[in-house]
Amino acid sequence: MEEKRYSTVEEESFGGKVSEPIVAPVPDTMSVDGTTEVHDWIDDLDWDKFPSFGPFSDEEAIARIEEAERDLKDPSKWVTSEQMWENLYKKYPWLR
């Protein structure tokens, strides 16, 4: 049988110690199908107990969009960036 010889640039820098690659051991927390205990813990959570701030239905989403569009047309709800900077300069003149 012929002896394997691995000759690389790294061989000189590592003092001539070259070996075949080893397989990393599987951690004890890993299950056979590849999922971890953390995944199992997350899957077991009761997600209905956590607050949700998004729309719960299509109708609610459409209503929120329409309300936002109405707010865009109402000048009392927003100011332009130029107006915002002018207000900041009046209140804090050192920002100029």
C-alpha positions as CSV (number, residue, x, y, z in Angstrom):
1,M,0.0,0.0,0.0
2,E,1.3,3.4,-0.9
3,E,1.7,6.0,1.8
4,K,-0.4,9.1,1.5
5,R,1.7,12.3,1.5
6,Y,0.0,15.7,1.7
7,S,2.3,18.5,0.7
8,T,0.9,22.0,1.0
9,V,2.1,25.5,1.7
10,E,0.6,25.3,5.1
11,E,2.8,22.3,5.9
12,E,5.8,24.5,6.4
13,S,4.0,27.1,8.5
14,F,2.4,24.4,10.8
15,G,5.6,22.6,11.5
16,G,5.0,19.7,9.1
17,K,1.8,18.4,10.8
18,V,-0.7,17.4,8.2
19,S,-3.5,15.0,8.7
20,E,-6.7,13.8,7.0
21,P,-9.8,15.8,7.9
22,I,-12.0,14.5,10.7
23,V,-15.7,14.6,11.0
24,A,-17.0,16.9,13.7
25,P,-19.1,15.2,16.4
26,V,-22.8,15.9,16.5
27,P,-23.8,17.8,19.6
28,D,-26.0,16.0,22.2
29,T,-28.7,18.6,21.7
30,M,-29.1,17.7,18.1
31,S,-31.9,15.3,17.2
32,V,-31.8,12.7,14.5
33,D,-33.8,14.7,12.0
34,G,-31.5,17.8,12.3
35,T,-33.7,20.0,14.5
36,T,-32.6,21.2,17.9
37,E,-34.3,21.4,21.2
38,V,-34.7,25.1,20.7
39,H,-36.8,24.5,17.6
40,D,-39.0,22.1,19.6
41,W,-39.3,24.7,22.4
42,I,-40.4,27.4,19.9
43,D,-42.9,25.1,18.3
44,D,-44.5,24.4,21.7
45,L,-45.1,28.1,22.5
46,D,-48.7,29.3,22.6
47,W,-48.5,32.0,19.9
48,D,-52.0,33.3,20.7
49,K,-50.8,34.7,24.0
50,F,-48.4,37.1,22.3
51,P,-49.7,40.5,21.2
52,S,-50.1,41.1,17.5
53,F,-50.2,44.7,16.2
54,G,-50.8,43.9,12.6
55,P,-54.2,43.6,10.9
56,F,-56.1,40.4,11.6
57,S,-58.1,40.4,8.4
58,D,-58.1,41.7,4.9
59,E,-60.9,44.1,5.7
60,E,-58.9,45.6,8.6
61,A,-55.8,46.0,6.4
62,I,-57.8,47.8,3.8
63,A,-59.4,50.1,6.4
64,R,-55.9,50.9,7.8
65,I,-54.6,51.8,4.3
66,E,-57.6,54.0,3.5
67,E,-57.2,55.8,6.8
68,A,-53.5,56.4,6.1
69,E,-54.4,57.8,2.6
70,R,-57.0,60.2,4.3
71,D,-54.3,61.3,6.7
72,L,-51.9,62.1,3.8
73,K,-54.5,64.5,2.4
74,D,-55.0,66.2,5.8
75,P,-52.4,69.0,6.2
76,S,-53.0,69.1,9.9
77,K,-51.6,65.6,10.3
78,W,-48.1,66.2,8.7
79,V,-45.6,68.8,7.7
80,T,-43.0,68.9,4.9
81,S,-39.4,68.3,5.7
82,E,-38.6,72.0,5.0
83,Q,-41.2,73.1,7.6
84,M,-39.9,70.6,10.1
85,W,-36.3,71.9,9.7
86,E,-37.5,75.5,10.0
87,N,-39.4,74.6,13.2
88,L,-36.3,72.9,14.6
89,Y,-34.1,75.9,13.7
90,K,-36.5,78.3,15.5
91,K,-36.5,76.1,18.6
92,Y,-32.8,75.1,18.5
93,P,-30.8,77.8,16.6
94,W,-27.5,76.1,17.1
95,L,-28.5,73.4,14.6
96,R,-27.8,75.7,11.7
